[in-house]
Amino acid sequence: MSIQVANLSLDPPVMLAPMAGITDLPFRRLVARFGAGLVVSEMVASGEMVTARPSVQARARVDLGLGSAGLTSVQLAGREPGPMAEAARLVAGLGAQIIDINMGCPAKKVTGGLSGSALMRVPDHALRLIEAVVGAVSVPVTLKMRLGWDSDCLNAADLARRAAAAGVRMVVVHGRTRMQFYKGRADWAAIAAVRGAVTIPVVANGDIASVAAARQALAQSGAAGVMVGRGAQGAPWRLAEIAHALHGTPAPAVPYGAARADLVAEHYEAMLGFYGRDLGLRIARKHLGWYADVAGAEPGLRPALMVAPDPAAALALIRSGFAATDAQSEALAEARAEADAERAAA
Ligand SMILES: Cc1cc2nc3c(=O)[nH]c(=O)nc-3n(C[C@H](O)[C@H](O)[C@H](O)COP(=O)(O)O)c2cc1C
């Protein structure tokens, strides 16, 4: 089972969501290694990209690492059709296999600039932007959006229909409105309206962090695939687990004990190499915290990892702290996290 996007086969139809500050090259590489039909870069600000000096643009080639982390889509954020088209041309030239347009980001920093989900409030303008990007590149263009701006403006289906007519090849819908930010629960059933409006593939997104959730999201939305964001944090094998259960791909070898410590250490060192020591130390902390949460590690491990003063100290903690991880403590931690999420949503 796969999703066909122009000449590309997204197989399995389980994808890693774009997450600014998280889905960098080291993380995408890990997720792709376990197995994913597609991974999406952090959003790239189109205006900054086109005005950057050539040396900075060349750096983007390294940062994006296109071609080295499985089938990769580069997500662009922006407001103006011209710079968006120019940025699309640039990243396609760097090797992006798919260009995704961000119409879902709720952050004030982004919607304040009238990009991200704010584009859903101005559909005619959004269409001009989509047409400019589609016209600028020969690689497929996809669109990621929310259900709408708020509960009075649920226009995802209409926008998807117009986007498909303009040449967009796949739509991803996060089952929340912009005004919900990340509160409550994603409404997978509401995505069915988008599914009914277009013949291009529709992908369901939002709160899909387990096999059971993926099954339910697909059943309720009728979507062709799922996109997983936060569920992959601290668990880069999560997409492969879902793909195995739903689509019969090989089961990922989820590492426990010393193997989990090895994986976390490998990711940690990859981040230090990618960002350099000082920035790497800081950026790695959130990933280490998620690894500790997911593993159901000893309660002292997380805070100790957060204050580890240097890489050697962090690596020693990783070795000792994750060596005792097992499937049972992980299952307990997962049940606890699910109960917490349900309480928070209630
Ligand atoms: C920290 C963070 C950063 C994100 N950055 C982006 C982004 O750059 N572009 C985007 O379209 N969505 C972004 N998102 C939204 C996710 O792609 C996804 O739609 C959302 O988290 C819901 O899916 P999930 O419940 O599986 O995480 C971000 C979400 C988080 C939590």
Ligand as a Chemical Component Dictionary entry (heavy atoms), coordinates in Angstrom:
data_LIG
# 
_chem_comp.id                   LIG 
_chem_comp.type                 NON-POLYMER 
_chem_comp.pdbx_formal_charge   0 
_chem_comp.three_letter_code    LIG 
# 
loop_
_chem_comp_atom.comp_id 
_chem_comp_atom.atom_id 
_chem_comp_atom.alt_atom_id 
_chem_comp_atom.type_symbol 
_chem_comp_atom.charge 
_chem_comp_atom.model_Cartn_x 
_chem_comp_atom.model_Cartn_y 
_chem_comp_atom.model_Cartn_z 
_chem_comp_atom.pdbx_ordinal 
LIG C1  C1  C 0 7.458  21.944 17.957 1  
LIG C2  C2  C 0 6.595  21.860 16.743 2  
LIG C3  C3  C 0 7.021  22.451 15.575 3  
LIG C4  C4  C 0 6.218  22.406 14.426 4  
LIG N1  N1  N 0 6.655  22.970 13.271 5  
LIG C5  C5  C 0 5.900  22.877 12.149 6  
LIG C6  C6  C 0 6.375  23.365 10.903 7  
LIG O1  O1  O 0 7.491  23.867 10.777 8  
LIG N2  N2  N 0 5.531  23.268 9.824  9  
LIG C7  C7  C 0 4.289  22.689 9.918  10 
LIG O2  O2  O 0 3.570  22.626 8.912  11 
LIG N3  N3  N 0 3.839  22.201 11.075 12 
LIG C8  C8  C 0 4.618  22.257 12.184 13 
LIG N4  N4  N 0 4.173  21.699 13.346 14 
LIG C9  C9  C 0 2.892  20.970 13.339 15 
LIG C10 C10 C 0 3.102  19.497 13.076 16 
LIG O3  O3  O 0 3.605  19.283 11.771 17 
LIG C11 C11 C 0 1.785  18.717 13.220 18 
LIG O4  O4  O 0 0.862  19.209 12.295 19 
LIG C12 C12 C 0 1.200  18.831 14.622 20 
LIG O5  O5  O 0 2.187  18.700 15.618 21 
LIG C13 C13 C 0 0.104  17.778 14.854 22 
LIG O6  O6  O 0 0.616  16.484 14.663 23 
LIG P1  P1  P 0 1.096  15.557 15.906 24 
LIG O7  O7  O 0 -0.031 15.511 16.879 25 
LIG O8  O8  O 0 1.393  14.224 15.269 26 
LIG O9  O9  O 0 2.307  16.194 16.504 27 
LIG C14 C14 C 0 4.960  21.746 14.486 28 
LIG C15 C15 C 0 4.546  21.150 15.666 29 
LIG C16 C16 C 0 5.362  21.169 16.796 30 
LIG C17 C17 C 0 4.892  20.488 18.050 31 
# 
loop_
_chem_comp_bond.comp_id 
_chem_comp_bond.atom_id_1 
_chem_comp_bond.atom_id_2 
_chem_comp_bond.value_order 
_chem_comp_bond.pdbx_ordinal 
LIG C1  C2  SING 1  
LIG C2  C3  SING 2  
LIG C2  C16 DOUB 3  
LIG C3  C4  DOUB 4  
LIG C4  N1  SING 5  
LIG C4  C14 SING 6  
LIG N1  C5  DOUB 7  
LIG C5  C6  SING 8  
LIG C5  C8  SING 9  
LIG C6  O1  DOUB 10 
LIG C6  N2  SING 11 
LIG N2  C7  SING 12 
LIG C7  O2  DOUB 13 
LIG C7  N3  SING 14 
LIG N3  C8  DOUB 15 
LIG C8  N4  SING 16 
LIG N4  C9  SING 17 
LIG N4  C14 SING 18 
LIG C9  C10 SING 19 
LIG C10 O3  SING 20 
LIG C10 C11 SING 21 
LIG C11 O4  SING 22 
LIG C11 C12 SING 23 
LIG C12 O5  SING 24 
LIG C12 C13 SING 25 
LIG C13 O6  SING 26 
LIG O6  P1  SING 27 
LIG P1  O7  DOUB 28 
LIG P1  O8  SING 29 
LIG P1  O9  SING 30 
LIG C14 C15 DOUB 31 
LIG C15 C16 SING 32 
LIG C16 C17 SING 33 
# 
